Amino acid sequence: LIMILAAEVPAWLHLGRLEIVIGIVMSCSIAAWACTKGWKISTFLTGSTFFVFASHCELLKVFIRLTSRLNVQNDLFYCVMYFVCPLLTLSILLIVYKVLRKYMPQVATMLSGGR
């Protein structure tokens, strides 16, 4: 709140940060709920977490730029792309990590922080 009041930028620019915080809280809540239900978490997913975290931003920016260049004047399109772009980013990064882990395990270990 102090950042919003003290900043010389419009308050709506800080909504992206709020979205990130809400996403983190929801992810932790879902993970905690899954653990209490006895779900087994895939070792592949836990191993790829840091790789996806460290590289998702750049790939997501590419999809956002491509989407904005389409110059579509339809709100529904942008609402759908709001969910499709992150899902596509996540899918591509998981595939890249799987290929790296299979063919170059040392590189995958280095990129994932050895987790």
C-alpha positions as CSV (number, residue, x, y, z in Angstrom):
1,L,0.0,0.0,0.0
2,I,2.8,2.4,0.8
3,M,4.4,1.6,-2.6
4,I,1.2,2.5,-4.3
5,L,0.7,5.8,-2.4
6,A,4.3,6.9,-2.6
7,A,4.9,6.0,-6.2
8,E,4.6,8.4,-9.0
9,V,3.1,5.8,-11.3
10,P,-0.6,5.0,-11.6
11,A,-2.0,2.6,-9.0
12,W,-3.2,0.1,-11.7
13,L,0.4,-0.6,-12.7
14,H,0.9,-2.3,-9.3
15,L,-2.0,-4.8,-9.9
16,G,0.5,-7.1,-11.7
17,R,2.4,-7.4,-8.5
18,L,-0.8,-8.2,-6.6
19,E,-1.6,-10.9,-9.1
20,I,1.7,-12.5,-8.5
21,V,1.3,-12.5,-4.8
22,I,-2.2,-14.0,-5.1
23,G,-0.9,-16.7,-7.5
24,I,1.8,-17.6,-5.0
25,V,-0.6,-17.9,-2.1
26,M,-3.1,-19.9,-4.2
27,S,-0.3,-22.3,-5.4
28,C,0.9,-22.9,-1.9
29,S,-2.7,-23.5,-0.7
30,I,-3.4,-26.0,-3.5
31,A,-0.1,-27.8,-2.8
32,A,-0.9,-28.0,0.9
33,W,-4.4,-29.2,0.2
34,A,-3.1,-31.9,-2.2
35,C,-0.6,-33.1,0.5
36,T,-3.4,-33.4,3.1
37,K,-5.4,-35.5,0.6
38,G,-2.4,-37.8,0.2
39,W,-1.7,-37.0,-3.4
40,K,1.7,-38.1,-4.6
41,I,3.6,-35.3,-6.3
42,S,5.6,-36.3,-9.3
43,T,9.4,-36.1,-8.9
44,F,9.6,-34.8,-12.5
45,L,7.4,-31.8,-11.5
46,T,9.3,-31.1,-8.3
47,G,12.6,-31.3,-10.2
48,S,11.4,-29.0,-13.0
49,T,10.0,-26.3,-10.7
50,F,13.1,-24.1,-10.5
51,F,13.8,-24.4,-14.2
52,V,10.2,-23.3,-15.1
53,F,10.3,-20.5,-12.5
54,A,13.6,-19.2,-13.8
55,S,12.7,-19.3,-17.5
56,H,9.0,-18.7,-17.8
57,C,9.1,-14.9,-17.9
58,E,11.1,-14.6,-21.1
59,L,9.0,-17.2,-23.0
60,L,5.8,-15.7,-21.7
61,K,6.9,-12.2,-23.0
62,V,7.4,-13.7,-26.4
63,F,3.8,-15.1,-26.4
64,I,2.4,-11.8,-25.2
65,R,4.3,-9.9,-27.9
66,L,3.0,-12.3,-30.6
67,T,-0.5,-11.9,-29.2
68,S,-0.4,-8.1,-29.2
69,R,0.9,-8.1,-32.8
70,L,-2.2,-9.9,-34.0
71,N,-4.1,-6.7,-33.5
72,V,-7.4,-8.4,-32.7
73,Q,-10.2,-6.2,-31.6
74,N,-12.1,-8.8,-29.6
75,D,-12.1,-8.9,-25.8
76,L,-13.0,-12.6,-25.7
77,F,-9.8,-13.3,-27.6
78,Y,-7.7,-11.5,-25.0
79,C,-9.5,-13.2,-22.1
80,V,-8.8,-16.6,-23.6
81,M,-5.2,-15.7,-24.4
82,Y,-4.8,-14.6,-20.7
83,F,-5.1,-18.3,-19.8
84,V,-3.7,-19.9,-23.0
85,C,-0.3,-18.1,-23.0
86,P,0.7,-19.2,-19.5
87,L,-0.5,-22.8,-20.1
88,L,1.4,-22.9,-23.4
89,T,4.5,-21.5,-21.7
90,L,4.3,-24.1,-18.9
91,S,3.8,-26.9,-21.4
92,I,6.7,-25.9,-23.6
93,L,9.1,-25.5,-20.6
94,L,8.1,-28.9,-19.2
95,I,8.8,-30.5,-22.6
96,V,12.1,-28.7,-22.9
97,Y,13.1,-29.8,-19.3
98,K,12.1,-33.4,-20.1
99,V,14.2,-33.4,-23.2
100,L,17.1,-31.8,-21.4
101,R,16.8,-34.4,-18.6
102,K,16.8,-37.3,-21.0
103,Y,19.6,-36.2,-23.4
104,M,21.7,-33.8,-21.3
105,P,21.2,-34.7,-17.6
106,Q,24.2,-32.7,-16.5
107,V,22.8,-29.5,-18.2
108,A,19.4,-30.2,-16.7
109,T,20.8,-30.5,-13.3
110,M,22.7,-27.3,-13.6
111,L,19.7,-25.4,-14.9
112,S,17.4,-26.7,-12.2
113,G,19.8,-25.9,-9.4
114,G,20.6,-29.5,-8.7
115,R,17.2,-30.1,-7.2
